[in-house]
């Protein structure tokens, strides 16, 4: 398949922002000289200079503090937090961005925090961390999680555009999807990726609700279930805060059954299920299920959970 | 007055500054007393006292010029007062009635250049460094003053921030205030410099730590440059110098290493 990988879409978005916004500064641990742990920033220091692409120590609270200082000095900070510290980073974001906004009103318009999240082969001990569990309830933040290159590109581009709101934006980038190819990028970013869910697959029997790395898994499970005789729909949440409950509830009302597919432990999935139940309670024909990816047979587990939700 | 001459300060100007500082200190002491009384009466939240650090805070705050920024914690309000914050603004904040988004204790004023956070756990140090790094880049001449105590010094984000301040040549003056504590002890630590290329030297440094100076920690300084590989295999050379490592023995050792690693890798790949 030709196209662009998610990590390349991220890099392209960052390069475009740096080119268009002279006040934009990238900062994070090993992102300048090394090009980032996943190479999302490779070549940007050489292209835009060491004053705009900065290496920092690997401390989430300090990186967010530097970013606040940059913001007070009139810059547009776009920081990348260390992936191995995703759980600690979530706390730092709540403390360092949400509360800074509450205290000063200066964090927004714009302030972008990128966090590589989720499990990946040969990953680190903390890979199962699910920062959305903490970030999903923080005040004053916008939290998004792309599953496609075009969404990652659109989210970063739109996050720095004040036309689309002033809240600080946290982009949770699934490490497992960094090298996954998607369709070539369009000319203009799709700003709806920042605030709305996407109906990724239509289906009349069951709705799978997923975000980030769980989306391709849900799509594959839905495809396999065609052979079982079921039409399974998939909704890609994209925006976790705000949660597009209207789209989620609409999809669930059509099928009467929902299964939340998520990546990692202690996740945001419970909150998603509660919201959907509130909005579509009278249409539900079965309890909403939750299935997490914690082994290599994730697609198989999703199919089994989906069949259970369908009463088999 | 040699210092003043060096700075090109007219002694009469200095007398004026001194007079102004005495005036601000009097105001700050009065405000501190009132804040403490109000806190004891339960009318405002408890405010950490500036105490003996008050004069230092006032001096730092008064030295700031337009365009400079003050970073600190809620305790550092006397510096903000000396930088131009009004009594009214201070008390509105203390009662949680300043702006709609006020947090009692913390102070933020973009126009004046004041950011005193509450419960920042060293985050304000990082903020100061971020601001100071950009001031250096721009060559604006502005500086940040960052107030911190010895407790903040022990936090990982503070250490990261201080390292980054050096890396970026950030224009920040750190005011270390409050009671003497851990930072004093740090400089008392016994420092032993060793080469990072010599396991032998480090071994004996650790052995020294075990046997000497009971109760005192040791700081073994084995830092090296940015090159990753050892500049020279010092230990092997030393062994050779003593006639205990012949070229034949060295080759046999290398063969043993290669063989052991190949076996381990093959076993792992077969699983």
Boltz contact constraints between the chains, C-beta under 6 A:
constraints:
  - contact:
      token1: [A, 51]
      token2: [B, 137]
      max_distance: 6.0
  - contact:
      token1: [A, 56]
      token2: [B, 164]
      max_distance: 6.0
  - contact:
      token1: [A, 57]
      token2: [B, 160]
      max_distance: 6.0
  - contact:
      token1: [A, 57]
      token2: [B, 163]
      max_distance: 6.0
  - contact:
      token1: [A, 57]
      token2: [B, 164]
      max_distance: 6.0
  - contact:
      token1: [A, 59]
      token2: [B, 156]
      max_distance: 6.0
  - contact:
      token1: [A, 59]
      token2: [B, 157]
      max_distance: 6.0
  - contact:
      token1: [A, 59]
      token2: [B, 160]
      max_distance: 6.0
  - contact:
      token1: [A, 61]
      token2: [B, 123]
      max_distance: 6.0
  - contact:
      token1: [A, 61]
      token2: [B, 157]
      max_distance: 6.0
  - contact:
      token1: [A, 62]
      token2: [B, 126]
      max_distance: 6.0
  - contact:
      token1: [A, 62]
      token2: [B, 157]
      max_distance: 6.0
  - contact:
      token1: [A, 62]
      token2: [B, 160]
      max_distance: 6.0
  - contact:
      token1: [A, 62]
      token2: [B, 161]
      max_distance: 6.0
  - contact:
      token1: [A, 65]
      token2: [B, 123]
      max_distance: 6.0
  - contact:
      token1: [A, 65]
      token2: [B, 126]
      max_distance: 6.0
  - contact:
      token1: [A, 65]
      token2: [B, 127]
      max_distance: 6.0
  - contact:
      token1: [A, 66]
      token2: [B, 126]
      max_distance: 6.0
  - contact:
      token1: [A, 66]
      token2: [B, 130]
      max_distance: 6.0
  - contact:
      token1: [A, 68]
      token2: [B, 127]
      max_distance: 6.0
  - contact:
      token1: [A, 69]
      token2: [B, 127]
      max_distance: 6.0
  - contact:
      token1: [A, 69]
      token2: [B, 130]
      max_distance: 6.0
  - contact:
      token1: [A, 69]
      token2: [B, 131]
      max_distance: 6.0
  - contact:
      token1: [A, 70]
      token2: [B, 130]
      max_distance: 6.0
  - contact:
      token1: [A, 70]
      token2: [B, 134]
      max_distance: 6.0
  - contact:
      token1: [A, 72]
      token2: [B, 131]
      max_distance: 6.0
  - contact:
      token1: [A, 73]
      token2: [B, 131]
      max_distance: 6.0
  - contact:
      token1: [A, 73]
      token2: [B, 134]
      max_distance: 6.0
  - contact:
      token1: [A, 96]
      token2: [B, 123]
      max_distance: 6.0
  - contact:
      token1: [A, 102]
      token2: [B, 101]
      max_distance: 6.0
  - contact:
      token1: [A, 103]
      token2: [B, 103]
      max_distance: 6.0
  - contact:
      token1: [A, 103]
      token2: [B, 106]
      max_distance: 6.0
  - contact:
      token1: [A, 103]
      token2: [B, 108]
      max_distance: 6.0
  - contact:
      token1: [A, 104]
      token2: [B, 108]
      max_distance: 6.0
  - contact:
      token1: [A, 105]
      token2: [B, 101]
      max_distance: 6.0
